[in-house]
């Protein structure tokens, strides 16, 4: 048995103690392990693949890595159906691989944030299997939401709540004698039964999971579906007009008790161990409540990435989020996409460039040239805003959403929509690293452990040959060069990252603001070139200037006289 160091016996790495406010200005790179880099030729990314690319991530200029769930899982929902929180999915590697990755990244000054999924577990989790075996009325079932059905024979679901993945939220069990049994709740897929957070076992288990990973040098946790944990035990239907805190499954006031307990654990460790929430709460004040000083450190700002490419829309979002964060003293986060969202290059090239899950459809046209221009401009705009910046793997390469054949799709959102929604696999296609043919260096050229080199788990478009890291490193006009320069400047310019923003007066369609005394960011979202504000020098621009003017769909960073 491999022995692992614990908090009591392991020295705390100096990198975890230095700069306790690192999270307020950090550039955090999201690693979707399955699609990042494959070290053994099985067509699936793994932790050794990530370790082999740490130099690339250091060169890019990131401060931390956020890993999507890397635990053992049947992968019914891309790993968000966790069967064991204290190990690594065997396809991705071992717990030793994870510990080495955390340590090697820290040596390069890169911290690690892991994903925790507290709302539910896998239906193959030992707790749920024990609950099924124990039967109605058992202590094992009290950790979940088992309930008799309605109607004379219990044939009707306990509620008519609608799943986040569309479809029903209850699945009926079968008794040992073959008769229909109780129903269990799953706000996502049937393979993801919801936990009952009123149960002390559930709270204790997750607190121990936090300590398990903090003891191994993890600098923070990203909390999946953070607002969904607490349910109303009376199981009421969703009211037509939901009062604040009155939804039966979302953003209930009691959920804050959970995160106050988690914050006490995080604060008990030397150095800053941060809590980052995935909080889909439209009300800005209730969103900010998760960021009070004794709860989470930061939460994802999804409002910005849901807005269309429009100056008034984006300014409204920026003002909304900065205002919401101000009373609790937390920095905002800025993100253009993630593993759930249509990639910016494709999204910004569409007639409707906003994002909402409900409107995703196959064959939605996109002008990729326009999308690339806007994605470049958006990259500089978000990197200049106050707070921290999240970058989803492949966005620094300008990858478009891949249009995949239906027969390779795996995402449950596609299947539960009746085939209407293309799902999220299009933004999860393995990265192209080098070469002119698939797998573009994602997998090694030599045979893997099984004697072959398997095709990537999702097919890569042939046209990605011009978007490989190798190709872009040789092209100063590439998206990769733009991101590398932007992140270097972001570290060099003291006014960037956490701090204040002051808007400048501009003509309609233009967003301009200054950070500190000298730094100015200008984004032209209009349809004609515009004059730049008075400045001393141009630090960086997302597109060549047009006779000294800033062209449409572009951003420039300027220095003005002190």
ChimeraX attribute file (.defattr): number of C-alpha atoms within 10 A of each C-alpha:
attribute: neighborCount
match mode: 1-to-1
recipient: residues
	/A:1	3
	/A:2	6
	/A:3	6
	/A:4	13
	/A:5	14
	/A:6	15
	/A:7	16
	/A:8	8
	/A:9	9
	/A:10	12
	/A:11	11
	/A:12	16
	/A:13	14
	/A:14	13
	/A:15	18
	/A:16	22
	/A:17	16
	/A:18	11
	/A:19	11
	/A:20	14
	/A:21	13
	/A:22	19
	/A:23	28
	/A:24	20
	/A:25	22
	/A:26	21
	/A:27	26
	/A:28	24
	/A:29	25
	/A:30	22
	/A:31	23
	/A:32	25
	/A:33	23
	/A:34	27
	/A:35	24
	/A:36	26
	/A:37	30
	/A:38	29
	/A:39	22
	/A:40	23
	/A:41	23
	/A:42	22
	/A:43	25
	/A:44	24
	/A:45	27
	/A:46	27
	/A:47	25
	/A:48	20
	/A:49	24
	/A:50	22
	/A:51	20
	/A:52	13
	/A:53	13
	/A:54	16
	/A:55	13
	/A:56	13
	/A:57	18
	/A:58	15
	/A:59	11
	/A:60	19
	/A:61	22
	/A:62	23
	/A:63	22
	/A:64	25
	/A:65	24
	/A:66	22
	/A:67	18
	/A:68	22
	/A:69	25
	/A:70	29
	/A:71	26
	/A:72	22
	/A:73	24
	/A:74	18
	/A:75	17
	/A:76	18
	/A:77	18
	/A:78	21
	/A:79	19
	/A:80	27
	/A:81	26
	/A:82	28
	/A:83	23
	/A:84	16
	/A:85	22
	/A:86	12
	/A:87	15
	/A:88	20
	/A:89	21
	/A:90	13
	/A:91	18
	/A:92	23
	/A:93	18
	/A:94	18
	/A:95	20
	/A:96	14
	/A:97	16
	/A:98	21
	/A:99	17
	/A:100	16
	/A:101	20
	/A:102	21
	/A:103	20
	/A:104	15
	/A:105	22
	/A:106	21
	/A:107	13
	/A:108	14
	/A:109	15
	/A:110	25
	/A:111	26
	/A:112	22
	/A:113	28
	/A:114	22
	/A:115	19
	/A:116	25
	/A:117	21
	/A:118	21
	/A:119	23
	/A:120	27
	/A:121	25
	/A:122	27
	/A:123	23
	/A:124	18
	/A:125	21
	/A:126	13
	/A:127	18
	/A:128	22
	/A:129	14
	/A:130	15
	/A:131	19
	/A:132	21
	/A:133	14
	/A:134	14
	/A:135	18
	/A:136	17
	/A:137	11
	/A:138	13
	/A:139	12
	/A:140	17
	/A:141	23
	/A:142	19
	/A:143	20
	/A:144	24
	/A:145	19
	/A:146	27
	/A:147	21
	/A:148	17
	/A:149	19
	/A:150	13
	/A:151	10
	/A:152	7
	/A:153	10
	/A:154	16
	/A:155	15
	/A:156	15
	/A:157	21
	/A:158	23
	/A:159	16
	/A:160	15
	/A:161	21
	/A:162	15
	/A:163	16
	/A:164	14
	/A:165	20
	/A:166	19
	/A:167	17
	/A:168	20
	/A:169	24
	/A:170	28
	/A:171	19
	/A:172	20
	/A:173	16
	/A:174	14
	/A:175	14
	/A:176	12
	/A:177	7
	/A:178	8
	/A:179	8
	/A:180	14
	/A:181	22
	/A:182	22
	/A:183	23
	/A:184	23
	/A:185	27
	/A:186	26
	/A:187	22
	/A:188	25
	/A:189	27
	/A:190	18
	/A:191	21
	/A:192	24
	/A:193	27
	/A:194	29
	/A:195	26
	/A:196	23
	/A:197	22
	/A:198	17
	/A:199	12
	/A:200	10
	/A:201	13
	/A:202	16
	/A:203	17
	/A:204	10
	/A:205	12
	/A:206	17
	/A:207	16
	/A:208	13
	/A:209	14
	/A:210	19
	/A:211	18
	/A:212	18
	/A:213	20
	/A:214	21
	/A:215	20
	/A:216	20
	/A:217	25
	/A:218	23
	/A:219	29
	/A:220	26
	/A:221	23
	/A:222	24
	/A:223	21
	/A:224	21
	/A:225	17
	/A:226	26
	/A:227	22
	/A:228	21
	/A:229	24
	/A:230	23
	/A:231	22
	/A:232	15
	/A:233	11
	/A:234	7
	/A:235	14
	/A:236	15
	/A:237	14
	/A:238	15
	/A:239	10
	/A:240	6
	/A:241	8
	/A:242	10
	/A:243	8
	/A:244	12
	/A:245	14
	/A:246	15
	/A:247	19
	/A:248	20
	/A:249	20
	/A:250	20
	/A:251	24
	/A:252	19
	/A:253	15
	/A:254	15
	/A:255	19
	/A:256	22
	/A:257	10
	/A:258	17
	/A:259	20
	/A:260	17
	/A:261	14
	/A:262	22
	/A:263	18
	/A:264	12
	/A:265	16
	/A:266	24
	/A:267	13
	/A:268	12
	/A:269	17
	/A:270	14
	/A:271	19
	/A:272	20
	/A:273	24
	/A:274	24
	/A:275	22
	/A:276	25
	/A:277	25
	/A:278	16
	/A:279	22
	/A:280	18
	/A:281	18
	/A:282	10
	/A:283	10
	/A:284	15
	/A:285	15
	/A:286	17
	/A:287	21
	/A:288	24
	/A:289	17
	/A:290	26
	/A:291	25
	/A:292	18
	/A:293	13
	/A:294	15
	/A:295	23
	/A:296	24
	/A:297	23
	/A:298	26
	/A:299	25
	/A:300	20
	/A:301	22
	/A:302	21
	/A:303	20
	/A:304	24
	/A:305	22
	/A:306	19
	/A:307	18
	/A:308	18
	/A:309	23
	/A:310	17
	/A:311	17
	/A:312	16
	/A:313	14
	/A:314	19
	/A:315	16
	/A:316	14
	/A:317	19
	/A:318	20
	/A:319	11
	/A:320	15
	/A:321	23
	/A:322	21
	/A:323	15
	/A:324	22
	/A:325	22
	/A:326	12
	/A:327	13
	/A:328	14
	/A:329	14
	/A:330	21
	/A:331	24
	/A:332	26
	/A:333	29
	/A:334	27
	/A:335	21
	/A:336	22
	/A:337	23
	/A:338	22
	/A:339	19
	/A:340	13
	/A:341	22
	/A:342	25
	/A:343	26
	/A:344	30
	/A:345	24
	/A:346	25
	/A:347	29
	/A:348	26
	/A:349	22
	/A:350	19
	/A:351	13
	/A:352	13
	/A:353	19
	/A:354	18
	/A:355	21
	/A:356	12
	/A:357	16
	/A:358	10
	/A:359	10
	/A:360	17
	/A:361	13
	/A:362	14
	/A:363	8
	/A:364	11
	/A:365	11
	/A:366	18
	/A:367	14
	/A:368	18
	/A:369	13
	/A:370	16
	/A:371	23
	/A:372	22
	/A:373	21
	/A:374	27
	/A:375	29
	/A:376	25
	/A:377	24
	/A:378	23
	/A:379	24
	/A:380	25
	/A:381	21
	/A:382	20
	/A:383	24
	/A:384	30
	/A:385	25
	/A:386	23
	/A:387	24
	/A:388	25
	/A:389	27
	/A:390	23
	/A:391	23
	/A:392	20
	/A:393	23
	/A:394	26
	/A:395	22
	/A:396	21
	/A:397	22
	/A:398	23
	/A:399	22
	/A:400	24
	/A:401	20
	/A:402	20
	/A:403	16
	/A:404	17
	/A:405	11
	/A:406	11
	/A:407	6
	/A:408	11
	/A:409	16
	/A:410	18
	/A:411	19
	/A:412	21
	/A:413	23
	/A:414	21
	/A:415	16
	/A:416	17
	/A:417	15
	/A:418	10
	/A:419	14
	/A:420	14
	/A:421	19
	/A:422	23
	/A:423	25
	/A:424	25
	/A:425	24
	/A:426	24
	/A:427	25
	/A:428	25
	/A:429	25
	/A:430	29
	/A:431	28
	/A:432	30
	/A:433	23
	/A:434	20
	/A:435	17
	/A:436	18
	/A:437	14
	/A:438	20
	/A:439	26
	/A:440	24
	/A:441	21
	/A:442	26
	/A:443	29
	/A:444	19
	/A:445	13
	/A:446	11
	/A:447	14
	/A:448	17
	/A:449	10
	/A:450	10
	/A:451	10
	/A:452	13
	/A:453	18
	/A:454	17
	/A:455	16
	/A:456	24
	/A:457	16
	/A:458	21
	/A:459	18
	/A:460	23
	/A:461	17
	/A:462	12
	/A:463	11
	/A:464	22
	/A:465	20
	/A:466	15
	/A:467	24
	/A:468	23
	/A:469	24
	/A:470	17
	/A:471	18
	/A:472	18
	/A:473	14
	/A:474	11
	/A:475	12
	/A:476	10
	/A:477	13
	/A:478	19
	/A:479	25
	/A:480	24
	/A:481	17
	/A:482	21
	/A:483	23
	/A:484	16
	/A:485	15
	/A:486	23
	/A:487	20
	/A:488	14
	/A:489	18
	/A:490	20
	/A:491	16
	/A:492	10
	/A:493	15
	/A:494	13
	/A:495	20
	/A:496	23
	/A:497	24
	/A:498	23
	/A:499	15
	/A:500	14
	/A:501	18
	/A:502	11
	/A:503	13
	/A:504	15
	/A:505	11
	/A:506	16
	/A:507	12
	/A:508	11
	/A:509	16
	/A:510	22
	/A:511	23
	/A:512	22
	/A:513	18
	/A:514	23
	/A:515	22
	/A:516	16
	/A:517	11
	/A:518	15
	/A:519	22
	/A:520	26
	/A:521	27
	/A:522	25
	/A:523	28
	/A:524	28
	/A:525	24
	/A:526	19
	/A:527	10
	/A:528	12
	/A:529	18
	/A:530	20
	/A:531	15
	/A:532	19
	/A:533	15
	/A:534	11
	/A:535	14
	/A:536	12
	/A:537	11
	/A:538	14
	/A:539	15
	/A:540	18
	/A:541	21
	/A:542	28
	/A:543	19
	/A:544	14
	/A:545	18
	/A:546	12
	/A:547	9
	/A:548	11
	/A:549	13
	/A:550	23
	/A:551	23
	/A:552	23
	/A:553	25
	/A:554	27
	/A:555	29
	/A:556	24
	/A:557	24
	/A:558	22
	/A:559	18
	/A:560	16
	/A:561	11
	/A:562	8
